[in-house]
Amino acid sequence: MTAERLQTILDQGEGVTVEFKTASIALNKDAFDSICGFLNRSGGHLILGVQNDGTINGVQEDKVQGIIDVIVTNANNPQKLNPPYYVSPEVITMNNKKIIVVYVPESSQVHATNGRIYDRNQDGDFNITNQPDQVSQLYLRKQNTYSENQVYPFVELSDFKDSLFEKVRNLVRNIESKHPWLAMTNEELLRSAGLYKKDMKTGQSGYTLAAVLLFGKDETIQSVVPHYKTDAIARKENIDRYDDRDDIRTNLFDSYDRLMAFTAKHLSKKFHLINTQRINVRDNLFREVIANMLVHREYTNAFPAKFIIEADQVRAENWNKPHGQGNIDPANFSPYPKNPIIAKLFKEIGWVDELGSGVRNTYKYTELYTPGAKPTFTEGDVFESIIPLSEKISEETSEKVSGKTSDKIIILLKEDKERTAKELSEIIGISDRAVEKQIAKLQKQGMLERVGSDKTGYWKVNETNE
């Protein structure tokens, strides 16, 4: 959040979606009442270091990290917040004072703190624990708003795919060797992940739509949501039809793997050094795009999700319950969870980060994968993500790249030593094979030198031979 955005919130004052706490040296005792109320109502911002009238008093600098640690620890402690929910506080400096901002999204579940259920109104947080009608209405509203919570009482444990439970355990083991799911039965894991609920309309209990989509056998998924599919299409040369296609109608874990494999098949790798670690930018970029498409999709609608690789861009589309219209500005947007239960499980296995990180990470990796390019995200009934593939080179470089092919290659590699033969061929407008022949000739002349392996190395232009 920018300081300007925070100032706007401060100017608006407290309300249903904003709560101020002084928290100068410690977290206020009732702070989690507000976090619980935000989760149960419409989400909101908890602002620490601000008085009720909006005056900034600030959090003592030596107390900031301790307060953040208390928030994160308690938010993940079912004894404090049940069910737990990941939050990500951030620190903003205003008027030389530290302010802690905690954005809390609306949750698809009903939460309690210290055994009490809180809701929000204009006057703040109020305890509805002993008001059964209001609690029931809260459960009903959550169920109606988030289709992932739809209960299917006749779905049984035998309708799930056993191998997927082992896959999830292996993934969480890589992140946390003592993760509680490792010691649970399949049924216990499903309940722990929030995938077994009571339908407050009918009184029946059962596994949810999210459980079916995540762990269901293919025939179970098709029985519950017969329209469900994800269409992966490569359309680079045959633009009227397609070059390759994968019709995906399986669980979300295998869907993710197949979409990542489809990406690897049709898009080239590109490596980049980040914090001394060499990463595959392509995989990191499309991990974000694919996970976003699967996690935030509205699965009760028959519109098929599409993942289309074209010559100059990759386009991802999925049906959506919009909370706004038009292009998303990454510097000024509030992320909203479309399927919080599915998102939470993807986070547990390391496939997504905290809410809102997908847009920021996609921007970062797009600029590394396609220098000078920026992705676009359009919110509407159909959520669309577009990742440009056509490299944007500077006007100065464009003017220089006009002579012999060998000179063009030298100029382009001086600008970015990690460019591949495929990337060079697309910019210059000749075949991959022609580029490879020119590179071999330049190597023989001593003008180019390969540093590292063919897969992870880069090209060094020898300055003495320019």
Secondary structure as a PSIPRED ss2 file (coil, helix, strand):
# PSIPRED VFORMAT (PSIPRED V4.0)

   1 M C   1.000  0.000  0.000
   2 T C   1.000  0.000  0.000
   3 A H   0.000  1.000  0.000
   4 E H   0.000  1.000  0.000
   5 R H   0.000  1.000  0.000
   6 L H   0.000  1.000  0.000
   7 Q H   0.000  1.000  0.000
   8 T H   0.000  1.000  0.000
   9 I H   0.000  1.000  0.000
  10 L H   0.000  1.000  0.000
  11 D H   0.000  1.000  0.000
  12 Q H   0.000  1.000  0.000
  13 G C   1.000  0.000  0.000
  14 E C   1.000  0.000  0.000
  15 G E   0.000  0.000  1.000
  16 V C   1.000  0.000  0.000
  17 T C   1.000  0.000  0.000
  18 V E   0.000  0.000  1.000
  19 E E   0.000  0.000  1.000
  20 F E   0.000  0.000  1.000
  21 K E   0.000  0.000  1.000
  22 T C   1.000  0.000  0.000
  23 A C   1.000  0.000  0.000
  24 S C   1.000  0.000  0.000
  25 I C   1.000  0.000  0.000
  26 A C   1.000  0.000  0.000
  27 L C   1.000  0.000  0.000
  28 N C   1.000  0.000  0.000
  29 K C   1.000  0.000  0.000
  30 D C   1.000  0.000  0.000
  31 A H   0.000  1.000  0.000
  32 F H   0.000  1.000  0.000
  33 D H   0.000  1.000  0.000
  34 S H   0.000  1.000  0.000
  35 I H   0.000  1.000  0.000
  36 C H   0.000  1.000  0.000
  37 G H   0.000  1.000  0.000
  38 F H   0.000  1.000  0.000
  39 L H   0.000  1.000  0.000
  40 N H   0.000  1.000  0.000
  41 R C   1.000  0.000  0.000
  42 S C   1.000  0.000  0.000
  43 G C   1.000  0.000  0.000
  44 G E   0.000  0.000  1.000
  45 H E   0.000  0.000  1.000
  46 L E   0.000  0.000  1.000
  47 I E   0.000  0.000  1.000
  48 L E   0.000  0.000  1.000
  49 G C   1.000  0.000  0.000
  50 V E   0.000  0.000  1.000
  51 Q C   1.000  0.000  0.000
  52 N C   1.000  0.000  0.000
  53 D C   1.000  0.000  0.000
  54 G C   1.000  0.000  0.000
  55 T C   1.000  0.000  0.000
  56 I E   0.000  0.000  1.000
  57 N C   1.000  0.000  0.000
  58 G C   1.000  0.000  0.000
  59 V E   0.000  0.000  1.000
  60 Q C   1.000  0.000  0.000
  61 E H   0.000  1.000  0.000
  62 D H   0.000  1.000  0.000
  63 K H   0.000  1.000  0.000
  64 V H   0.000  1.000  0.000
  65 Q H   0.000  1.000  0.000
  66 G H   0.000  1.000  0.000
  67 I H   0.000  1.000  0.000
  68 I H   0.000  1.000  0.000
  69 D H   0.000  1.000  0.000
  70 V H   0.000  1.000  0.000
  71 I H   0.000  1.000  0.000
  72 V H   0.000  1.000  0.000
  73 T H   0.000  1.000  0.000
  74 N H   0.000  1.000  0.000
  75 A H   0.000  1.000  0.000
  76 N C   1.000  0.000  0.000
  77 N C   1.000  0.000  0.000
  78 P C   1.000  0.000  0.000
  79 Q C   1.000  0.000  0.000
  80 K C   1.000  0.000  0.000
  81 L E   0.000  0.000  1.000
  82 N E   0.000  0.000  1.000
  83 P C   1.000  0.000  0.000
  84 P C   1.000  0.000  0.000
  85 Y C   1.000  0.000  0.000
  86 Y C   1.000  0.000  0.000
  87 V C   1.000  0.000  0.000
  88 S C   1.000  0.000  0.000
  89 P C   1.000  0.000  0.000
  90 E E   0.000  0.000  1.000
  91 V E   0.000  0.000  1.000
  92 I E   0.000  0.000  1.000
  93 T E   0.000  0.000  1.000
  94 M E   0.000  0.000  1.000
  95 N C   1.000  0.000  0.000
  96 N C   1.000  0.000  0.000
  97 K E   0.000  0.000  1.000
  98 K E   0.000  0.000  1.000
  99 I E   0.000  0.000  1.000
 100 I E   0.000  0.000  1.000
 101 V E   0.000  0.000  1.000
 102 V E   0.000  0.000  1.000
 103 Y E   0.000  0.000  1.000
 104 V E   0.000  0.000  1.000
 105 P C   1.000  0.000  0.000
 106 E C   1.000  0.000  0.000
 107 S C   1.000  0.000  0.000
 108 S C   1.000  0.000  0.000
 109 Q C   1.000  0.000  0.000
 110 V C   1.000  0.000  0.000
 111 H C   1.000  0.000  0.000
 112 A E   0.000  0.000  1.000
 113 T E   0.000  0.000  1.000
 114 N C   1.000  0.000  0.000
 115 G C   1.000  0.000  0.000
 116 R E   0.000  0.000  1.000
 117 I C   1.000  0.000  0.000
 118 Y E   0.000  0.000  1.000
 119 D E   0.000  0.000  1.000
 120 R E   0.000  0.000  1.000
 121 N E   0.000  0.000  1.000
 122 Q C   1.000  0.000  0.000
 123 D C   1.000  0.000  0.000
 124 G E   0.000  0.000  1.000
 125 D E   0.000  0.000  1.000
 126 F E   0.000  0.000  1.000
 127 N E   0.000  0.000  1.000
 128 I C   1.000  0.000  0.000
 129 T C   1.000  0.000  0.000
 130 N C   1.000  0.000  0.000
 131 Q C   1.000  0.000  0.000
 132 P H   0.000  1.000  0.000
 133 D H   0.000  1.000  0.000
 134 Q H   0.000  1.000  0.000
 135 V H   0.000  1.000  0.000
 136 S H   0.000  1.000  0.000
 137 Q H   0.000  1.000  0.000
 138 L H   0.000  1.000  0.000
 139 Y H   0.000  1.000  0.000
 140 L H   0.000  1.000  0.000
 141 R H   0.000  1.000  0.000
 142 K H   0.000  1.000  0.000
 143 Q H   0.000  1.000  0.000
 144 N H   0.000  1.000  0.000
 145 T H   0.000  1.000  0.000
 146 Y C   1.000  0.000  0.000
 147 S H   0.000  1.000  0.000
 148 E H   0.000  1.000  0.000
 149 N H   0.000  1.000  0.000
 150 Q C   1.000  0.000  0.000
 151 V E   0.000  0.000  1.000
 152 Y E   0.000  0.000  1.000
 153 P C   1.000  0.000  0.000
 154 F C   1.000  0.000  0.000
 155 V C   1.000  0.000  0.000
 156 E C   1.000  0.000  0.000
 157 L H   0.000  1.000  0.000
 158 S H   0.000  1.000  0.000
 159 D H   0.000  1.000  0.000
 160 F E   0.000  0.000  1.000
 161 K C   1.000  0.000  0.000
 162 D H   0.000  1.000  0.000
 163 S H   0.000  1.000  0.000
 164 L H   0.000  1.000  0.000
 165 F H   0.000  1.000  0.000
 166 E H   0.000  1.000  0.000
 167 K H   0.000  1.000  0.000
 168 V H   0.000  1.000  0.000
 169 R H   0.000  1.000  0.000
 170 N H   0.000  1.000  0.000
 171 L H   0.000  1.000  0.000
 172 V H   0.000  1.000  0.000
 173 R H   0.000  1.000  0.000
 174 N H   0.000  1.000  0.000
 175 I H   0.000  1.000  0.000
 176 E C   1.000  0.000  0.000
 177 S C   1.000  0.000  0.000
 178 K C   1.000  0.000  0.000
 179 H C   1.000  0.000  0.000
 180 P H   0.000  1.000  0.000
 181 W H   0.000  1.000  0.000
 182 L H   0.000  1.000  0.000
 183 A H   0.000  1.000  0.000
 184 M C   1.000  0.000  0.000
 185 T C   1.000  0.000  0.000
 186 N H   0.000  1.000  0.000
 187 E H   0.000  1.000  0.000
 188 E H   0.000  1.000  0.000
 189 L H   0.000  1.000  0.000
 190 L H   0.000  1.000  0.000
 191 R H   0.000  1.000  0.000
 192 S H   0.000  1.000  0.000
 193 A C   1.000  0.000  0.000
 194 G C   1.000  0.000  0.000
 195 L C   1.000  0.000  0.000
 196 Y E   0.000  0.000  1.000
 197 K E   0.000  0.000  1.000
 198 K E   0.000  0.000  1.000
 199 D C   1.000  0.000  0.000
 200 M C   1.000  0.000  0.000
 201 K C   1.000  0.000  0.000
 202 T C   1.000  0.000  0.000
 203 G C   1.000  0.000  0.000
 204 Q C   1.000  0.000  0.000
 205 S E   0.000  0.000  1.000
 206 G E   0.000  0.000  1.000
 207 Y E   0.000  0.000  1.000
 208 T E   0.000  0.000  1.000
 209 L H   0.000  1.000  0.000
 210 A H   0.000  1.000  0.000
 211 A H   0.000  1.000  0.000
 212 V H   0.000  1.000  0.000
 213 L H   0.000  1.000  0.000
 214 L H   0.000  1.000  0.000
 215 F H   0.000  1.000  0.000
 216 G E   0.000  0.000  1.000
 217 K C   1.000  0.000  0.000
 218 D H   0.000  1.000  0.000
 219 E H   0.000  1.000  0.000
 220 T H   0.000  1.000  0.000
 221 I H   0.000  1.000  0.000
 222 Q H   0.000  1.000  0.000
 223 S H   0.000  1.000  0.000
 224 V H   0.000  1.000  0.000
 225 V C   1.000  0.000  0.000
 226 P C   1.000  0.000  0.000
 227 H C   1.000  0.000  0.000
 228 Y C   1.000  0.000  0.000
 229 K C   1.000  0.000  0.000
 230 T E   0.000  0.000  1.000
 231 D E   0.000  0.000  1.000
 232 A E   0.000  0.000  1.000
 233 I E   0.000  0.000  1.000
 234 A E   0.000  0.000  1.000
 235 R E   0.000  0.000  1.000
 236 K C   1.000  0.000  0.000
 237 E C   1.000  0.000  0.000
 238 N C   1.000  0.000  0.000
 239 I C   1.000  0.000  0.000
 240 D C   1.000  0.000  0.000
 241 R C   1.000  0.000  0.000
 242 Y C   1.000  0.000  0.000
 243 D C   1.000  0.000  0.000
 244 D E   0.000  0.000  1.000
 245 R E   0.000  0.000  1.000
 246 D E   0.000  0.000  1.000
 247 D E   0.000  0.000  1.000
 248 I E   0.000  0.000  1.000
 249 R C   1.000  0.000  0.000
 250 T C   1.000  0.000  0.000
 251 N C   1.000  0.000  0.000
 252 L H   0.000  1.000  0.000
 253 F H   0.000  1.000  0.000
 254 D H   0.000  1.000  0.000
 255 S H   0.000  1.000  0.000
 256 Y H   0.000  1.000  0.000
 257 D H   0.000  1.000  0.000
 258 R H   0.000  1.000  0.000
 259 L H   0.000  1.000  0.000
 260 M H   0.000  1.000  0.000
 261 A H   0.000  1.000  0.000
 262 F H   0.000  1.000  0.000
 263 T H   0.000  1.000  0.000
 264 A H   0.000  1.000  0.000
 265 K H   0.000  1.000  0.000
 266 H H   0.000  1.000  0.000
 267 L C   1.000  0.000  0.000
 268 S C   1.000  0.000  0.000
 269 K C   1.000  0.000  0.000
 270 K C   1.000  0.000  0.000
 271 F E   0.000  0.000  1.000
 272 H E   0.000  0.000  1.000
 273 L E   0.000  0.000  1.000
 274 I E   0.000  0.000  1.000
 275 N C   1.000  0.000  0.000
 276 T C   1.000  0.000  0.000
 277 Q E   0.000  0.000  1.000
 278 R E   0.000  0.000  1.000
 279 I E   0.000  0.000  1.000
 280 N E   0.000  0.000  1.000
 281 V H   0.000  1.000  0.000
 282 R H   0.000  1.000  0.000
 283 D H   0.000  1.000  0.000
 284 N H   0.000  1.000  0.000
 285 L H   0.000  1.000  0.000
 286 F H   0.000  1.000  0.000
 287 R H   0.000  1.000  0.000
 288 E H   0.000  1.000  0.000
 289 V H   0.000  1.000  0.000
 290 I H   0.000  1.000  0.000
 291 A H   0.000  1.000  0.000
 292 N H   0.000  1.000  0.000
 293 M H   0.000  1.000  0.000
 294 L H   0.000  1.000  0.000
 295 V H   0.000  1.000  0.000
 296 H C   1.000  0.000  0.000
 297 R C   1.000  0.000  0.000
 298 E C   1.000  0.000  0.000
 299 Y C   1.000  0.000  0.000
 300 T C   1.000  0.000  0.000
 301 N C   1.000  0.000  0.000
 302 A C   1.000  0.000  0.000
 303 F C   1.000  0.000  0.000
 304 P C   1.000  0.000  0.000
 305 A E   0.000  0.000  1.000
 306 K E   0.000  0.000  1.000
 307 F E   0.000  0.000  1.000
 308 I E   0.000  0.000  1.000
 309 I E   0.000  0.000  1.000
 310 E E   0.000  0.000  1.000
 311 A C   1.000  0.000  0.000
 312 D C   1.000  0.000  0.000
 313 Q E   0.000  0.000  1.000
 314 V E   0.000  0.000  1.000
 315 R E   0.000  0.000  1.000
 316 A E   0.000  0.000  1.000
 317 E E   0.000  0.000  1.000
 318 N E   0.000  0.000  1.000
 319 W E   0.000  0.000  1.000
 320 N C   1.000  0.000  0.000
 321 K C   1.000  0.000  0.000
 322 P C   1.000  0.000  0.000
 323 H C   1.000  0.000  0.000
 324 G C   1.000  0.000  0.000
 325 Q C   1.000  0.000  0.000
 326 G E   0.000  0.000  1.000
 327 N E   0.000  0.000  1.000
 328 I C   1.000  0.000  0.000
 329 D C   1.000  0.000  0.000
 330 P C   1.000  0.000  0.000
 331 A C   1.000  0.000  0.000
 332 N C   1.000  0.000  0.000
 333 F C   1.000  0.000  0.000
 334 S C   1.000  0.000  0.000
 335 P C   1.000  0.000  0.000
 336 Y C   1.000  0.000  0.000
 337 P C   1.000  0.000  0.000
 338 K C   1.000  0.000  0.000
 339 N C   1.000  0.000  0.000
 340 P H   0.000  1.000  0.000
 341 I H   0.000  1.000  0.000
 342 I H   0.000  1.000  0.000
 343 A H   0.000  1.000  0.000
 344 K H   0.000  1.000  0.000
 345 L H   0.000  1.000  0.000
 346 F H   0.000  1.000  0.000
 347 K H   0.000  1.000  0.000
 348 E H   0.000  1.000  0.000
 349 I C   1.000  0.000  0.000
 350 G C   1.000  0.000  0.000
 351 W C   1.000  0.000  0.000
 352 V C   1.000  0.000  0.000
 353 D C   1.000  0.000  0.000
 354 E C   1.000  0.000  0.000
 355 L C   1.000  0.000  0.000
 356 G C   1.000  0.000  0.000
 357 S H   0.000  1.000  0.000
 358 G H   0.000  1.000  0.000
 359 V H   0.000  1.000  0.000
 360 R H   0.000  1.000  0.000
 361 N H   0.000  1.000  0.000
 362 T H   0.000  1.000  0.000
 363 Y H   0.000  1.000  0.000
 364 K H   0.000  1.000  0.000
 365 Y H   0.000  1.000  0.000
 366 T H   0.000  1.000  0.000
 367 E H   0.000  1.000  0.000
 368 L H   0.000  1.000  0.000
 369 Y H   0.000  1.000  0.000
 370 T C   1.000  0.000  0.000
 371 P C   1.000  0.000  0.000
 372 G C   1.000  0.000  0.000
 373 A C   1.000  0.000  0.000
 374 K C   1.000  0.000  0.000
 375 P C   1.000  0.000  0.000
 376 T E   0.000  0.000  1.000
 377 F E   0.000  0.000  1.000
 378 T E   0.000  0.000  1.000
 379 E E   0.000  0.000  1.000
 380 G C   1.000  0.000  0.000
 381 D C   1.000  0.000  0.000
 382 V E   0.000  0.000  1.000
 383 F E   0.000  0.000  1.000
 384 E E   0.000  0.000  1.000
 385 S E   0.000  0.000  1.000
 386 I E   0.000  0.000  1.000
 387 I E   0.000  0.000  1.000
 388 P E   0.000  0.000  1.000
 389 L C   1.000  0.000  0.000
 390 S C   1.000  0.000  0.000
 391 E C   1.000  0.000  0.000
 392 K C   1.000  0.000  0.000
 393 I C   1.000  0.000  0.000
 394 S C   1.000  0.000  0.000
 395 E H   0.000  1.000  0.000
 396 E H   0.000  1.000  0.000
 397 T H   0.000  1.000  0.000
 398 S H   0.000  1.000  0.000
 399 E H   0.000  1.000  0.000
 400 K H   0.000  1.000  0.000
 401 V C   1.000  0.000  0.000
 402 S C   1.000  0.000  0.000
 403 G C   1.000  0.000  0.000
 404 K C   1.000  0.000  0.000
 405 T H   0.000  1.000  0.000
 406 S H   0.000  1.000  0.000
 407 D H   0.000  1.000  0.000
 408 K H   0.000  1.000  0.000
 409 I H   0.000  1.000  0.000
 410 I H   0.000  1.000  0.000
 411 I H   0.000  1.000  0.000
 412 L H   0.000  1.000  0.000
 413 L H   0.000  1.000  0.000
 414 K H   0.000  1.000  0.000
 415 E H   0.000  1.000  0.000
 416 D C   1.000  0.000  0.000
 417 K C   1.000  0.000  0.000
 418 E C   1.000  0.000  0.000
 419 R C   1.000  0.000  0.000
 420 T C   1.000  0.000  0.000
 421 A H   0.000  1.000  0.000
 422 K H   0.000  1.000  0.000
 423 E H   0.000  1.000  0.000
 424 L H   0.000  1.000  0.000
 425 S H   0.000  1.000  0.000
 426 E H   0.000  1.000  0.000
 427 I H   0.000  1.000  0.000
 428 I H   0.000  1.000  0.000
 429 G C   1.000  0.000  0.000
 430 I C   1.000  0.000  0.000
 431 S C   1.000  0.000  0.000
 432 D H   0.000  1.000  0.000
 433 R H   0.000  1.000  0.000
 434 A H   0.000  1.000  0.000
 435 V H   0.000  1.000  0.000
 436 E H   0.000  1.000  0.000
 437 K H   0.000  1.000  0.000
 438 Q H   0.000  1.000  0.000
 439 I H   0.000  1.000  0.000
 440 A H   0.000  1.000  0.000
 441 K H   0.000  1.000  0.000
 442 L H   0.000  1.000  0.000
 443 Q H   0.000  1.000  0.000
 444 K H   0.000  1.000  0.000
 445 Q C   1.000  0.000  0.000
 446 G C   1.000  0.000  0.000
 447 M C   1.000  0.000  0.000
 448 L E   0.000  0.000  1.000
 449 E E   0.000  0.000  1.000
 450 R E   0.000  0.000  1.000
 451 V E   0.000  0.000  1.000
 452 G C   1.000  0.000  0.000
 453 S C   1.000  0.000  0.000
 454 D C   1.000  0.000  0.000
 455 K C   1.000  0.000  0.000
 456 T C   1.000  0.000  0.000
 457 G C   1.000  0.000  0.000
 458 Y E   0.000  0.000  1.000
 459 W E   0.000  0.000  1.000
 460 K E   0.000  0.000  1.000
 461 V E   0.000  0.000  1.000
 462 N C   1.000  0.000  0.000
 463 E H   0.000  1.000  0.000
 464 T H   0.000  1.000  0.000
 465 N H   0.000  1.000  0.000
 466 E C   1.000  0.000  0.000
